[in-house]
Amino acid sequence: MPPAPGDHDARRRDVSEAVWRVLAARGFGQLTLRAVAAEMGASTGMLTHYFPAKRDLVRYAHAIAEERTLAALYRELDVTGLAALREYLLDVLPLTPESVAMNRVWVSFWDAAIGDEELAATETARYERWRGKLRPHVLVALEKGEIPADTDVEDVVASAAAITHGLVVQALFDPDRFPPARQVRLIDDYLRTLRCPSTTGSTT
């Protein structure tokens, strides 16, 4: 007798949570059916019902990471311009245990994506979506006169993404030298370099 839909959905949620815990603790490189099964206290045979192959498991793990990222980021803000850009950049940094786990997952995924054209394409699209989320705030900053009129918006978007992810990597590998307070300060220092001289000051 097949399981009731509710039982199936509950089991899938259990699988999702186990996949996430393995990802956060070990990264994509150690994500296997055996590891997920052990995390759940289940058999690998049960998991093959959901993931016939490792490739299917990796794609599902990517979908979980994307879903959790979207839930954690891109919140609505009551500020605009550079202040809004600042909030979105801080949302990406590993400033809390939850965001450390999130970033550990994504950094570990890069290795899998480099060797897989399909995964690389999804990662390229994800970065473009993120830059697309930052772009409107740079445009508003330009309209408000917070940044010089000749500013190249695309360069600012690219540099903001690059410096933020550079901090992510350094903070993950060297957290003692890059504690949360220093990460925030470095983002603020970067944003001050964008400002018009007449508007130099706090980005908050």
TADALIN-V626626 format. One record per residue. N is the residue number from 1. RES is the residue in one small letter. PHI is phi in whole degrees, -180 to 180 (none if undefined). NEAR is the number of other C-alpha atoms within 10 Angstrom. D_CENTER is the distance of its C-alpha to the mean C-alpha in whole Angstrom. Layout:
N	RES	PHI	NEAR	D_CENTER
N	RES	PHI	NEAR	D_CENTER
This chain:
1	m	none	3	41
2	p	-67	6	37
3	p	-66	9	35
4	a	-65	9	34
5	p	-53	9	31
6	g	-64	9	30
7	d	-66	11	31
8	h	-64	12	29
9	d	-64	12	26
10	a	-65	12	26
11	r	-65	13	26
12	r	-65	14	23
13	r	-65	12	21
14	d	-61	13	22
15	v	-62	19	21
16	s	-59	17	17
17	e	-65	16	17
18	a	-67	19	19
19	v	-60	26	17
20	w	-64	23	14
21	r	-64	18	16
22	v	-66	20	17
23	l	-60	27	13
24	a	-64	20	12
25	a	-85	13	16
26	r	-125	15	17
27	g	86	19	14
28	f	-64	24	14
29	g	-62	13	18
30	q	-104	14	19
31	l	-82	20	18
32	t	-134	19	22
33	l	-59	22	24
34	r	-64	15	26
35	a	-66	17	23
36	v	-67	25	22
37	a	-61	18	25
38	a	-65	14	26
39	e	-63	15	23
40	m	-88	17	25
41	g	70	10	29
42	a	-122	13	29
43	s	-95	13	31
44	t	-66	17	29
45	g	-61	13	31
46	m	-63	11	30
47	l	-70	19	26
48	t	-66	14	28
49	h	-64	9	29
50	y	-95	13	25
51	f	-133	17	24
52	p	-62	12	27
53	a	-143	13	25
54	k	-57	13	23
55	r	-58	11	21
56	d	-66	13	21
57	l	-65	20	19
58	v	-63	21	16
59	r	-66	14	16
60	y	-67	16	16
61	a	-62	21	13
62	h	-62	21	11
63	a	-63	13	12
64	i	-63	16	11
65	a	-62	22	8
66	e	-64	16	8
67	e	-62	11	10
68	r	-70	13	8
69	t	-64	17	5
70	l	-64	12	8
71	a	-72	10	10
72	a	-87	14	9
73	l	-109	15	8
74	y	61	15	11
75	r	-73	11	13
76	e	-74	8	17
77	l	-121	10	18
78	d	-106	7	22
79	v	-125	13	22
80	t	-134	17	22
81	g	63	22	22
82	l	-64	26	20
83	a	-65	19	20
84	a	-70	22	17
85	l	-58	24	16
86	r	-58	22	16
87	e	-62	18	14
88	y	-68	20	11
89	l	-68	18	11
90	l	-64	18	11
91	d	-61	18	9
92	v	-84	21	6
93	l	-68	24	9
94	p	-79	25	10
95	l	-97	18	13
96	t	-132	11	13
97	p	-56	9	14
98	e	-67	12	11
99	s	-75	17	8
100	v	-63	17	10
101	a	-62	18	10
102	m	-59	22	6
103	n	-71	23	6
104	r	-60	22	9
105	v	-63	23	8
106	w	-68	19	6
107	v	-64	16	9
108	s	-67	17	12
109	f	-73	22	11
110	w	-57	15	12
111	d	-62	14	15
112	a	-65	15	16
113	a	-71	17	15
114	i	-61	13	17
115	g	-96	10	20
116	d	-139	10	19
117	e	-61	11	20
118	e	-67	12	19
119	l	-66	18	15
120	a	-62	17	15
121	a	-66	12	16
122	t	-67	13	13
123	e	-70	19	11
124	t	-59	12	13
125	a	-66	12	13
126	r	-66	13	9
127	y	-65	12	9
128	e	-65	13	12
129	r	-64	12	11
130	w	-66	16	9
131	r	-61	17	12
132	g	-64	13	14
133	k	-75	15	13
134	l	-78	25	14
135	r	-55	20	17
136	p	-59	17	19
137	h	-74	22	19
138	v	-68	26	20
139	l	-62	21	23
140	v	-65	17	24
141	a	-60	23	24
142	l	-66	21	26
143	e	-64	13	28
144	k	-80	14	29
145	g	77	15	30
146	e	-76	22	27
147	i	-124	26	27
148	p	-58	15	30
149	a	-65	13	31
150	d	-92	7	31
151	t	-64	14	27
152	d	-85	12	25
153	v	-58	18	22
154	e	-65	15	20
155	d	-67	10	21
156	v	-65	18	19
157	v	-60	21	16
158	a	-65	14	16
159	s	-69	13	17
160	a	-63	22	14
161	a	-65	17	11
162	a	-68	12	13
163	i	-67	14	14
164	t	-67	19	11
165	h	-72	18	9
166	g	-63	12	13
167	l	-67	20	13
168	v	-57	24	10
169	v	-63	17	12
170	q	-66	15	15
171	a	-69	22	14
172	l	-69	18	13
173	f	-90	12	16
174	d	-141	11	19
175	p	-63	14	18
176	d	-66	10	21
177	r	-86	11	21
178	f	-127	20	18
179	p	-68	15	18
180	p	-51	17	17
181	a	-61	9	20
182	r	-71	13	20
183	q	-59	22	16
184	v	-62	18	17
185	r	-63	11	20
186	l	-66	16	19
187	i	-65	19	17
188	d	-63	18	20
189	d	-62	13	22
190	y	-62	16	20
191	l	-63	21	20
192	r	-65	19	24
193	t	-69	11	25
194	l	-84	17	24
195	r	-72	20	26
196	c	-64	15	30
197	p	-54	12	32
198	s	-74	9	34
199	t	-115	13	31
200	t	-60	14	29
201	g	163	12	28
202	s	-67	11	26
203	t	-95	19	23
204	t	-90	11	23
